[in-house]
């Protein structure tokens, strides 16, 4: 199913630059085996699926109805990407372009510069498959000096059973722009499917990009996502991922701070239930002086769910005066649940400030006792602890309109686990 004939059909519609990338990716895909837990970047997980389980859709399925997220955000622009096909784009801000990715190939503005600067390399089986078989996605471009006054909402959907989708989202913020974007990943519960979304961000000099991914795949989706950004001089990238859904949901983040003064703030909140596996591989590279990054992730797992966080901060020789920190805190709520937390540093410069920390453990018994002494039941005390645990991460998220939704959905997962006796 995933063969050269499909690639050749895609090539007929590609501009030259994308054609070169697709052909190179297919050659890599033909050579690369599916990953195994013996590889460092795939340690701690055992995949229970293969691409051969799925088929590529001929076109978009029936869209899922809009939910509370879009209404809460009140977006100034939006686009829907259904089964990898972009549609229904809307933008009413001067200097802002929002449209289907394929429709902007060969036009001005074009996604070519952002992809060439910050595109994801076909360096593993799934990344190569994405680059070889992707059809479409969303392209968002903010022209020099544009201040987008509200979020751009990208509704990425997987609608059918047994299909594989490779949606792409490309963001290009020209110098001195402000670009807030929320990407919502979702699908119907119980439908077996595969998604490999790629999100690419180019933040040029002085740009501020705030990107939040709200991941709510259905319970039987296997998802292997990639995010990469490049931040030039004095640019700021604020990236958040909220991980709620999927049977197996992976995010690999590659952040490149390539201009002096570039900054990145990375926030995460995730909750695994039942047999979910939530898998985070976050890499931050400081390749210029006076750069700053801060990773802060909090997660909880219950029943037989598991989570993985492996973080890497790499500071190149050119990265003098860098400040970089990473924190990962995990709650284990059931005996059968597990969390792996492995922060790492690679420092080649000699004038930096760096730190990392991780914790894995249960809810605090002393806090429970204290709250119960004030009249709460054990269940109520634990709910209050969960709310407080995630609040620090929620407070750091740049899209404040999402906070009530994120808070409610995280808390609801815990309450359901209590009521169903999984804790």
matplotlib code that plots the C-alpha trace (Angstrom):
import matplotlib.pyplot as plt

x = [0.0, 2.8, 4.7, 6.2, 3.0, 1.4, 4.5, 4.5, 0.9, 1.8, 4.8, 2.5, 1.1, 4.3, 6.4, 10.1, 11.3, 8.7, 9.3, 12.9, 12.0, 9.4, 11.7, 14.5, 12.1, 10.7, 14.2, 14.8, 11.5, 12.4, 15.6, 14.4, 12.9, 10.2, 11.8, 12.3, 12.9, 16.5, 17.1, 17.8, 15.1, 12.5, 13.5, 10.8, 8.1, 7.0, 4.8, 1.7, 1.0, 2.6, 1.8, 0.7, -2.4, -3.7, -4.7, -4.2, -7.5, -8.5, -10.0, -11.3, -14.0, -17.0, -15.8, -16.4, -18.6, -17.1, -16.6, -16.1, -12.5, -13.2, -15.9, -13.7, -10.8, -12.8, -10.2, -9.5, -8.7, -9.1, -8.6, -9.7, -7.5, -9.5, -7.6, -4.6, -6.6, -6.9, -10.2, -12.4, -9.7, -10.7, -8.5, -9.6, -6.4, -4.3, -0.8, -2.0, -2.4, -4.1, -4.8, -4.4, -0.7, -1.0, -2.8, 0.2, 2.9, 4.6, 2.8, 3.8, 4.0, 5.2, 5.9, 9.2, 11.4, 9.9, 10.2, 13.8, 14.8, 12.9, 11.6, 11.7, 14.2, 13.2, 15.4, 13.1, 10.5, 7.5, 9.1, 10.2, 6.6, 5.2, 7.5, 6.9, 3.1, 1.8, -0.9, -1.8, -2.2, -2.3, 0.0, 0.0, 2.1, 2.4, 4.0, 6.7, 5.4, 2.0, 0.5, -2.2, -4.7, -6.1, -5.4, -5.4, -7.3, -6.1, -8.6, -6.8, -9.1, -8.8, -12.3, -12.4, -11.4, -8.3, -6.8, -3.4, -3.1, 0.0, -1.2, 1.4, 1.2, 3.7, 4.0, 6.2, 6.5, 8.4, 10.5, 8.7, 5.5, 3.3, 1.6, -0.6, -1.8, -3.7, -3.6, -6.4, -5.8, -8.9, -10.8, -13.9, -13.5, -13.0, -11.9, -8.6, -6.4, -2.9, -1.8, 1.7, 1.2, 4.2, 4.4, 7.1, 7.8, 10.1, 10.3, 12.5, 14.2, 12.1, 9.1, 6.9, 5.2, 2.8, 1.9, -0.4, -1.2, -4.3, -4.1, -7.4, -7.1, -9.6, -8.9, -7.7, -5.5, -1.8, 0.0, 3.6, 3.9, 6.9, 7.4, 10.4, 11.1, 13.9, 14.2, 16.3, 17.8, 15.6, 12.8, 10.6, 8.8, 6.3, 5.3, 2.7, 1.4, -1.6, -1.7, -5.1, -6.0, -4.7, -3.8, -0.2, 0.6, 4.2, 5.6, 9.2, 10.1, 13.3, 13.9, 16.8, 17.8, 20.0, 20.0, 21.5, 18.9, 16.5, 14.2, 11.9, 9.4, 8.1, 5.1, 3.4, 0.5, -0.5, -2.8, -2.6, -5.5, -6.3, -3.6, -2.5, 1.2, 2.2, 5.7, 7.6, 11.1, 12.1, 15.4, 16.5, 19.7, 21.4, 23.5, 24.0, 25.0, 22.6, 19.8, 17.4, 15.1, 12.8, 11.1, 8.4, 6.2, 3.8, 2.0, 0.0, -0.8, -3.3, -4.4, -1.9, -1.0, 2.6, 4.4, 7.9, 9.9, 13.4, 14.7, 18.0, 19.4, 22.5, 24.6, 27.0, 30.4, 28.7, 26.1, 28.0, 25.8, 23.0, 20.4, 18.6, 16.4, 14.2, 11.7, 9.5, 7.2, 5.1, 2.4, 1.8, -1.8, -2.1, 0.2, 0.1, 1.0, 4.6, 6.5, 10.0, 11.7, 15.2, 16.5, 20.0, 22.5, 25.2, 27.2, 30.1, 30.3, 31.9, 29.9, 26.3, 23.6, 21.8, 19.7, 17.4, 15.2, 12.6, 10.4, 8.2, 5.9, 2.4, 0.1, 1.3, 0.0, 0.6, -1.3, -4.2, -4.2, -4.1, -7.0, -9.1, -8.5, -10.2, -13.3, -12.7, -13.2, -10.2, -11.6, -12.1, -8.6, -7.0, -9.0, -7.7, -4.1, -4.5, -5.9, -3.0, -0.4, -1.4, -2.2, 1.5, 1.7, -1.7, -0.6, 2.4, 0.3, 0.2, -3.4, -5.3, -8.7, -7.8, -7.1, -10.7, -11.0, -7.6, -8.3, -11.7, -10.5, -7.6, -9.7, -12.4, -10.0, -9.0, -12.6, -13.6, -10.7, -11.9, -15.5, -14.6, -12.3, -9.0, -7.0]
y = [0.0, 2.4, 2.1, 4.1, 4.3, 6.5, 8.7, 9.1, 10.3, 12.9, 14.1, 15.1, 17.9, 18.9, 22.0, 21.3, 21.9, 19.5, 17.0, 16.7, 16.3, 13.6, 11.5, 11.6, 10.7, 7.7, 6.4, 6.7, 5.1, 2.1, 1.6, 2.2, -0.5, 0.3, 1.5, -0.8, -0.2, -1.2, 2.3, 5.1, 7.4, 4.6, 3.2, 2.2, 1.7, -1.4, -0.5, -2.6, -1.5, -1.1, 1.1, -2.0, -2.0, 1.1, 2.5, 6.0, 7.8, 9.0, 12.1, 13.7, 12.0, 13.6, 16.3, 16.0, 18.6, 21.7, 21.4, 23.8, 24.5, 26.7, 28.6, 29.3, 30.6, 33.0, 32.6, 35.4, 32.8, 29.1, 26.1, 22.5, 19.6, 16.4, 13.1, 15.0, 17.4, 21.1, 22.9, 25.7, 28.3, 31.7, 34.7, 38.3, 39.9, 42.1, 40.5, 37.0, 34.2, 31.0, 28.3, 24.7, 23.8, 22.3, 25.4, 27.6, 25.5, 27.7, 30.9, 33.9, 33.6, 30.0, 27.4, 26.6, 28.9, 27.7, 24.0, 24.5, 26.2, 24.2, 21.2, 17.7, 15.3, 11.8, 10.3, 7.5, 5.1, 7.3, 10.7, 9.3, 8.0, 11.4, 13.2, 10.6, 10.2, 13.5, 15.2, 18.5, 20.4, 24.0, 26.9, 30.0, 33.0, 36.3, 39.1, 41.4, 43.5, 41.8, 41.5, 38.8, 39.9, 36.4, 32.8, 30.9, 27.7, 24.6, 21.7, 18.5, 15.5, 11.8, 10.7, 7.0, 3.6, 1.9, 5.0, 6.6, 10.4, 12.6, 16.1, 18.9, 22.4, 25.0, 28.3, 31.1, 34.3, 37.0, 39.5, 41.4, 39.5, 38.0, 34.8, 32.8, 29.3, 26.5, 23.1, 20.7, 17.0, 14.9, 11.8, 9.8, 7.5, 3.8, 4.2, 2.4, 4.8, 6.2, 9.8, 11.3, 15.1, 17.3, 20.9, 23.2, 26.7, 29.3, 32.4, 35.1, 38.0, 39.4, 37.2, 35.8, 32.5, 31.0, 27.4, 25.1, 21.6, 20.1, 16.4, 14.6, 11.6, 8.9, 5.9, 3.6, 6.0, 5.5, 8.8, 9.6, 13.4, 15.7, 19.3, 21.4, 25.1, 27.4, 30.7, 33.5, 36.6, 37.7, 35.5, 33.8, 30.5, 29.4, 25.8, 23.8, 20.3, 19.0, 15.2, 13.6, 11.0, 8.2, 4.6, 5.5, 9.1, 10.3, 13.8, 14.5, 18.1, 19.5, 23.2, 25.1, 28.4, 29.6, 33.4, 35.4, 36.2, 33.6, 32.1, 29.1, 28.3, 24.7, 23.6, 20.2, 18.6, 15.0, 12.4, 8.7, 6.3, 2.7, 1.3, 4.6, 5.3, 8.9, 9.3, 12.6, 13.1, 16.8, 18.1, 21.7, 22.9, 26.2, 27.3, 31.0, 33.2, 34.7, 32.2, 30.9, 27.9, 26.4, 23.0, 22.4, 19.2, 17.6, 14.3, 11.7, 8.0, 5.6, 2.0, 0.4, 3.6, 4.6, 7.8, 8.5, 11.7, 12.0, 15.5, 16.7, 20.2, 20.6, 23.7, 24.2, 25.9, 29.1, 29.0, 31.1, 32.9, 30.4, 29.7, 26.4, 24.4, 21.3, 20.0, 16.9, 15.9, 12.7, 11.2, 7.5, 6.9, 3.1, 0.2, -0.9, 2.5, 3.6, 6.7, 7.1, 10.4, 10.9, 14.5, 15.0, 17.8, 18.1, 21.2, 22.2, 25.9, 27.0, 30.0, 28.8, 28.3, 25.0, 22.7, 19.8, 17.8, 15.1, 13.3, 10.2, 9.3, 9.0, 11.6, 13.1, 11.2, 14.1, 16.5, 14.0, 13.7, 17.4, 18.0, 15.2, 16.8, 19.9, 17.9, 16.6, 13.0, 11.1, 11.3, 15.1, 15.5, 13.7, 15.7, 18.9, 17.6, 16.7, 20.2, 21.8, 19.6, 20.6, 24.2, 25.3, 24.0, 25.4, 28.9, 28.8, 28.1, 31.1, 30.7, 31.6, 31.0, 27.3, 27.1, 26.3, 23.5, 22.0, 22.1, 20.5, 17.7, 16.8, 16.8, 14.8, 12.0, 11.7, 11.7, 9.1, 6.9, 7.3, 6.5, 3.4, 2.1, 2.2, 4.0]
z = [0.0, 0.9, -2.4, -5.1, -7.2, -4.6, -4.4, -8.2, -8.1, -5.5, -7.5, -10.4, -8.2, -6.4, -7.1, -7.6, -4.0, -2.6, -5.3, -4.2, -0.6, -1.4, -3.5, -1.0, 1.8, -0.1, -0.7, 3.1, 3.8, 1.6, 3.6, 7.1, 9.3, 11.9, 15.1, 18.1, 21.8, 21.3, 19.7, 22.2, 20.8, 21.2, 24.5, 27.0, 24.4, 22.4, 19.4, 18.9, 15.3, 11.9, 8.9, 7.0, 9.3, 7.6, 4.3, 2.8, 2.3, -1.2, 0.2, 3.4, 5.4, 7.0, 9.4, 13.1, 14.6, 16.2, 20.0, 22.9, 22.1, 19.0, 20.8, 23.8, 21.7, 19.6, 16.8, 14.4, 11.7, 11.3, 9.0, 9.1, 8.1, 7.7, 7.1, 5.9, 3.5, 4.2, 3.8, 5.1, 5.6, 7.0, 7.8, 8.3, 9.5, 7.3, 6.8, 7.8, 5.3, 6.3, 3.7, 2.6, 2.3, -1.2, -2.5, -1.6, -3.2, -5.8, -4.7, -2.7, 0.2, 0.0, 2.6, 1.0, 3.1, 6.4, 5.4, 4.1, 7.3, 9.9, 8.1, 9.7, 8.3, 7.2, 9.9, 11.1, 9.6, 10.4, 9.6, 6.2, 5.6, 6.4, 4.0, 1.3, 1.5, 2.9, 0.8, 2.4, 5.6, 6.8, 5.9, 8.2, 7.3, 9.1, 7.1, 8.6, 11.5, 11.7, 15.2, 15.0, 17.7, 18.5, 18.0, 14.7, 15.2, 13.2, 13.6, 12.6, 12.4, 11.7, 10.8, 9.7, 10.9, 9.4, 7.8, 8.0, 7.7, 7.5, 8.1, 8.0, 9.6, 8.6, 10.4, 9.1, 11.3, 9.5, 11.5, 14.3, 14.1, 16.8, 15.8, 18.2, 17.0, 18.5, 16.8, 18.0, 17.2, 17.5, 16.2, 17.2, 20.2, 19.4, 15.7, 15.0, 13.0, 12.6, 12.4, 11.9, 12.2, 11.5, 12.7, 11.4, 12.8, 11.5, 13.8, 12.2, 13.9, 16.8, 16.0, 18.9, 18.1, 20.7, 19.6, 21.7, 20.6, 22.3, 21.7, 22.0, 19.7, 20.1, 22.4, 19.6, 17.6, 17.3, 16.7, 16.0, 15.9, 15.2, 16.0, 15.0, 15.2, 14.3, 16.2, 14.8, 16.6, 19.5, 18.4, 21.1, 20.6, 23.3, 22.8, 24.8, 24.4, 26.4, 26.0, 26.8, 24.1, 21.9, 22.6, 21.8, 21.4, 20.8, 20.3, 19.4, 19.7, 18.1, 19.0, 17.4, 18.9, 16.1, 16.6, 19.4, 22.1, 20.9, 23.6, 24.0, 26.7, 26.6, 28.7, 28.9, 30.8, 30.2, 31.8, 30.8, 31.7, 31.1, 28.8, 27.2, 26.4, 26.2, 24.8, 24.9, 23.4, 23.7, 22.3, 22.6, 20.8, 21.7, 18.8, 19.5, 22.5, 25.0, 24.3, 26.9, 27.2, 29.8, 29.6, 32.2, 32.0, 34.4, 34.0, 35.7, 34.9, 36.3, 35.9, 33.4, 31.6, 31.1, 30.2, 28.9, 29.0, 27.6, 27.4, 26.0, 26.2, 23.9, 24.1, 21.2, 21.5, 20.1, 22.9, 25.5, 28.1, 27.6, 30.3, 29.9, 32.3, 32.1, 34.7, 34.5, 37.4, 37.4, 39.5, 39.6, 40.7, 40.4, 41.1, 37.4, 36.0, 35.2, 34.2, 32.8, 33.2, 31.8, 31.5, 29.9, 29.3, 26.7, 27.2, 24.9, 26.0, 29.3, 30.3, 30.8, 33.5, 33.2, 35.4, 35.2, 37.6, 37.5, 40.0, 39.9, 42.8, 44.3, 45.7, 48.9, 51.9, 54.3, 52.1, 52.0, 55.7, 56.2, 53.8, 55.4, 58.8, 57.4, 56.6, 53.0, 52.1, 50.8, 47.2, 47.5, 49.0, 46.1, 43.5, 45.1, 45.0, 41.3, 40.5, 42.3, 40.7, 37.2, 38.0, 37.8, 34.2, 33.2, 34.5, 32.2, 29.0, 26.7, 25.5, 28.7, 27.1, 26.9, 30.7, 31.8, 29.2, 30.0, 33.7, 33.3, 31.1, 33.2, 36.3, 34.6, 33.7, 37.4, 38.6, 36.1, 37.3, 40.9, 40.1, 38.0, 40.8, 38.8, 41.5]

ax = plt.figure().add_subplot(projection="3d")
ax.plot(x, y, z, "-o")
ax.set_aspect("equal")
plt.show()
